[in-house]
């Protein structure tokens, strides 16, 4: 039982836990979820994580020797506290140390986008590629760099954080304090706000995409054009620096088909090469990627 891989995906609304029989398995022994309830504060979130691990241990019939945890934000290597998290109650707290004390085992932390990228690189759409860049397009925009099957966190713990590259210093305000970040062009909430400002109507992004595809709603068409155009510019910046073999897309926004046609076409003018050979693909593991990748942190 010591070879089991335990993972926690700490999200803004839910905490998911999994126990895998091995690092190359996609068939969990057990998988459970609890609400995060982040509005009740840091200590409450910790207690919910402990409760989830206790329930997993009951189902698995053993307790973890080590557990991986994917988090919104990242662990600052200098202070060992969490930073850059849109779950703001976690910021400034030594989450890794506290969970180690709470759970009585080794805890490895990584950004949730890194966990997504790791799982897709090892078991999913990037399988077999030497370099993979995993992209989360959802409520926020994040990324993770995987080289030869290992996460590249970077010297400051911000490796892959392309969502906060500034594309337009005069653009929309981002939660990070800057204006015109990639996230303000490509995240679901910002795209929905853009549509509402044009149309006066509040509509979820999947319906905006359907309206754009039908070709009758000019505001919807302009919103999806905005997505694909700025996707091309943003991802081209990553390709010019990292030159990954594969870019894997995840998150709710990644379900928009136009990203894989017009979005990919929009890369060409901005990539420093005559032809774009980088494969841009849809994820294969779905909402399992984050928690599977967390388990792989301690494989």
C-alpha positions as CSV (number, residue, x, y, z in Angstrom):
1,X,0.0,0.0,0.0
2,X,3.0,2.3,0.3
3,X,3.1,2.8,-3.5
4,X,-0.2,4.6,-3.6
5,X,-0.3,8.1,-4.9
6,X,-2.4,10.6,-3.0
7,X,-3.4,14.0,-4.4
8,X,-5.5,17.0,-3.4
9,X,-6.8,19.6,-5.8
10,X,-7.6,22.7,-3.7
11,X,-10.0,24.8,-5.8
12,X,-11.9,28.0,-5.2
13,X,-15.2,26.2,-4.7
14,X,-14.3,22.6,-4.1
15,X,-11.5,20.4,-2.7
16,X,-11.0,17.2,-4.5
17,X,-8.9,14.2,-3.3
18,X,-7.8,11.1,-5.1
19,X,-5.9,7.9,-4.3
20,X,-4.2,6.3,-7.3
21,X,-2.8,2.8,-7.3
22,X,0.3,4.1,-9.2
23,X,1.6,7.2,-10.9
24,X,0.7,5.9,-14.4
25,X,-2.9,4.9,-13.5
26,X,-6.1,6.9,-14.5
27,X,-8.3,4.5,-12.5
28,X,-8.6,5.8,-8.9
29,X,-9.0,3.6,-5.9
30,X,-11.1,6.4,-4.4
31,X,-12.0,9.9,-5.3
32,X,-14.0,12.4,-3.1
33,X,-14.9,16.1,-3.0
34,X,-15.8,18.6,-0.3
35,X,-16.7,22.3,-0.6
36,X,-13.8,24.7,0.0
37,X,-15.9,27.3,1.8
38,X,-13.0,29.8,1.4
39,X,-15.2,32.7,2.7
40,X,-14.9,31.1,6.1
41,X,-11.1,31.7,6.2
42,X,-7.8,29.9,6.0
43,X,-8.1,27.7,9.1
44,X,-11.5,26.4,8.0
45,X,-10.1,25.5,4.6
46,X,-7.3,23.6,6.4
47,X,-9.9,21.7,8.4
48,X,-11.8,20.8,5.3
49,X,-8.6,19.4,3.7
50,X,-7.9,17.3,6.8
51,X,-11.5,16.0,6.8
52,X,-11.2,15.0,3.1
53,X,-7.9,13.1,3.7
54,X,-9.5,11.3,6.7
55,X,-12.4,10.2,4.5
56,X,-10.0,9.0,1.7
57,X,-8.0,7.1,4.3
58,X,-11.1,5.3,5.5
59,X,-11.9,4.2,1.9
60,X,-8.3,3.3,1.0
61,X,-7.8,1.4,4.3
62,X,-4.5,3.2,4.9
63,X,-3.1,6.7,5.5
64,X,-0.7,8.6,3.2
65,X,3.0,8.6,3.6
66,X,3.1,11.6,1.3
67,X,0.5,13.7,-0.4
68,X,0.6,16.2,-3.3
69,X,-1.5,19.3,-3.3
70,X,-2.4,21.5,-6.2
71,X,-3.2,25.1,-5.1
72,X,-4.4,28.3,-6.6
73,X,-1.3,30.5,-6.3
74,X,2.2,29.3,-5.7
75,X,4.6,28.7,-2.8
76,X,7.1,31.5,-2.5
77,X,10.5,29.7,-2.3
78,X,11.9,32.6,-0.2
79,X,9.2,32.8,2.5
80,X,7.6,29.4,2.1
81,X,4.2,31.1,2.2
82,X,1.5,31.1,-0.5
83,X,1.3,34.0,-3.0
84,X,-0.5,35.1,-6.2
85,X,-3.7,33.2,-5.2
86,X,-7.2,34.3,-6.3
87,X,-8.3,32.4,-3.2
88,X,-7.1,35.3,-1.2
89,X,-7.5,33.7,2.3
90,X,-4.5,31.5,1.5
91,X,-2.1,34.4,0.7
92,X,0.7,34.8,3.2
93,X,0.1,31.5,5.0
94,X,2.6,28.6,5.3
95,X,0.2,26.1,3.8
96,X,2.8,23.4,3.1
97,X,4.1,23.5,6.7
98,X,0.6,23.6,8.2
99,X,-0.7,20.7,6.2
100,X,2.4,18.7,7.0
101,X,1.6,19.2,10.7
102,X,-2.1,18.6,10.2
103,X,-1.7,15.4,8.2
104,X,1.4,14.0,9.8
105,X,3.1,13.2,6.4
106,X,5.2,14.9,3.7
107,X,3.2,17.4,1.6
108,X,4.3,18.7,-1.8
109,X,2.7,21.8,-3.1
110,X,2.5,23.0,-6.7
111,X,0.4,25.5,-8.6
112,X,-2.8,24.0,-9.9
113,X,-1.9,24.8,-13.5
114,X,1.4,23.0,-13.0
115,X,-0.5,19.9,-11.8
116,X,-2.8,20.1,-14.8
117,X,0.2,20.3,-17.1
118,X,2.0,17.5,-15.4
119,X,-0.9,15.1,-15.7
120,X,-1.5,15.9,-19.4
121,X,2.2,15.6,-20.2
122,X,2.5,12.2,-18.6
123,X,-0.9,10.6,-19.2
124,X,-2.9,12.9,-21.5
125,X,-2.7,14.9,-24.7
126,X,1.0,15.8,-24.3
127,X,2.1,12.2,-23.6
128,X,5.5,11.4,-25.1
129,X,6.4,15.1,-25.9
130,X,9.8,16.3,-24.5
131,X,8.3,19.8,-23.6
132,X,4.7,20.6,-22.9
133,X,3.1,23.9,-21.9
134,X,-0.2,23.4,-20.2
135,X,-2.7,26.2,-20.2
136,X,-5.7,26.8,-18.0
137,X,-8.4,29.0,-19.5
138,X,-11.2,29.4,-17.0
139,X,-12.1,31.8,-14.2
140,X,-8.5,32.8,-14.4
141,X,-5.6,32.1,-16.9
142,X,-2.6,30.0,-15.8
143,X,0.1,27.8,-17.2
144,X,2.6,25.2,-16.4
145,X,5.9,24.1,-18.0
146,X,6.8,20.4,-18.2
147,X,10.2,19.3,-19.4
148,X,11.0,15.6,-19.7
149,X,8.0,14.8,-17.5
150,X,9.0,17.2,-14.7
151,X,7.5,20.5,-13.5
152,X,9.7,23.6,-14.0
153,X,8.6,25.9,-11.1
154,X,11.2,28.6,-11.7
155,X,13.4,30.4,-9.3
156,X,10.6,32.5,-7.9
157,X,7.9,29.9,-8.2
158,X,6.2,31.7,-11.1
159,X,7.2,29.5,-14.0
160,X,4.5,29.3,-16.6
161,X,2.4,32.3,-15.3
162,X,1.7,33.6,-18.7
163,X,-1.7,34.8,-17.7
164,X,-0.1,37.9,-16.2
165,X,1.9,38.9,-19.2
166,X,0.7,42.4,-20.0
167,X,-0.6,42.7,-23.6
168,X,-2.1,46.2,-23.3
169,X,-1.0,48.5,-20.4
170,X,-4.2,50.6,-21.1
171,X,-6.5,47.5,-21.0
172,X,-8.9,46.2,-18.4
173,X,-8.0,46.0,-14.7
174,X,-6.8,42.6,-13.5
175,X,-7.1,41.3,-10.0
176,X,-3.3,41.3,-9.8
177,X,-3.2,45.1,-9.8
178,X,-2.0,45.5,-13.4
179,X,-4.0,46.3,-16.5
180,X,-4.3,44.4,-19.7
181,X,-3.0,41.1,-18.6
182,X,-3.6,38.0,-20.8
183,X,-6.2,37.0,-18.2
184,X,-8.3,40.1,-18.9
185,X,-8.6,39.1,-22.6
186,X,-9.0,35.3,-22.3
187,X,-10.7,34.4,-19.0
188,X,-14.3,33.4,-18.9
189,X,-15.5,36.2,-16.6
190,X,-13.7,38.9,-18.6
191,X,-15.1,37.6,-21.9
192,X,-18.6,37.6,-20.5
193,X,-18.1,41.2,-19.2
194,X,-16.9,42.2,-22.7
195,X,-20.1,40.7,-24.2
196,X,-22.3,42.4,-21.6
197,X,-20.7,45.8,-22.3
198,X,-21.4,45.4,-26.0
199,X,-24.9,43.9,-25.8
200,X,-26.3,45.0,-22.4
201,X,-27.1,41.3,-21.8
202,X,-25.6,38.9,-19.3
203,X,-24.9,35.6,-21.0
204,X,-22.7,32.6,-20.1
205,X,-19.7,32.1,-22.3
206,X,-20.9,28.7,-23.8
207,X,-24.0,30.4,-25.0
208,X,-22.0,33.4,-26.3
209,X,-20.0,30.9,-28.4
210,X,-23.2,29.3,-29.7
211,X,-24.6,32.7,-30.7
212,X,-21.3,33.5,-32.5
213,X,-21.4,30.2,-34.3
214,X,-25.0,30.9,-35.5
215,X,-23.7,34.1,-37.0
216,X,-26.6,36.4,-36.0
217,X,-25.3,38.1,-32.8
218,X,-22.7,40.7,-33.7
219,X,-21.7,41.1,-30.0
220,X,-21.1,37.4,-29.7
221,X,-19.1,37.3,-32.9
222,X,-16.9,40.2,-31.7
223,X,-16.4,38.5,-28.3
224,X,-15.2,35.2,-29.9
225,X,-13.0,37.2,-32.3
226,X,-11.5,38.9,-29.3
227,X,-10.8,35.5,-27.7
228,X,-9.1,34.0,-30.8
229,X,-7.1,37.1,-31.8
230,X,-5.6,37.7,-28.3
231,X,-5.1,33.9,-27.8
232,X,-2.9,34.0,-30.8
233,X,-0.8,36.9,-29.5
234,X,-0.5,35.6,-26.0
235,X,0.4,32.0,-26.9
236,X,2.8,33.1,-29.5
237,X,4.8,34.9,-26.8
238,X,5.1,31.6,-24.9
239,X,6.1,29.8,-28.0
240,X,8.8,32.3,-28.8
241,X,10.3,31.9,-25.4
242,X,9.8,28.3,-24.6
243,X,9.2,26.6,-28.0
244,X,7.2,23.7,-26.5
245,X,6.4,20.7,-28.7
246,X,2.8,20.7,-27.5
247,X,0.4,23.2,-25.9
248,X,-2.4,21.6,-24.1
249,X,-5.6,23.6,-23.3
250,X,-7.8,23.0,-20.3
251,X,-10.5,24.9,-18.3
252,X,-14.0,25.9,-19.4
253,X,-12.9,28.3,-22.1
254,X,-10.9,25.5,-23.8
255,X,-14.2,24.0,-24.8
256,X,-14.7,26.7,-27.5
257,X,-13.9,25.0,-30.8
258,X,-12.8,28.3,-32.5
259,X,-9.6,28.2,-30.4
260,X,-8.4,25.1,-32.3
261,X,-9.1,26.7,-35.8
262,X,-9.0,30.5,-35.8
263,X,-7.1,30.7,-32.5
264,X,-4.3,28.5,-33.9
265,X,-4.3,30.5,-37.2
266,X,-3.9,33.7,-35.1
267,X,-0.5,32.4,-33.9
268,X,1.2,32.6,-37.3
269,X,1.9,36.4,-37.6
270,X,3.5,36.5,-34.1
271,X,5.6,33.3,-33.9
272,X,9.3,33.8,-34.8
273,X,9.3,31.1,-37.4
274,X,8.1,30.6,-41.0
275,X,5.7,27.9,-40.0
276,X,4.2,27.1,-36.6
277,X,4.9,23.5,-35.8
278,X,3.7,23.6,-32.2
279,X,0.7,21.3,-31.7
280,X,-2.2,23.1,-29.9
281,X,-4.5,20.4,-28.5
282,X,-7.5,19.9,-26.3
283,X,-6.9,18.1,-23.0
284,X,-7.7,14.4,-22.6
285,X,-8.1,14.1,-18.9
286,X,-10.8,16.7,-18.3
287,X,-11.4,17.7,-14.7
288,X,-9.3,14.8,-13.6
289,X,-6.0,16.4,-14.7
290,X,-5.6,18.7,-11.7
291,X,-6.0,16.1,-9.0
292,X,-4.1,13.4,-10.9
293,X,-1.2,15.8,-11.4
294,X,-1.2,16.6,-7.7
295,X,-0.9,12.9,-6.9
296,X,2.1,12.7,-9.3
297,X,4.0,15.3,-7.3
298,X,4.8,12.5,-4.8
299,X,5.1,9.6,-7.2
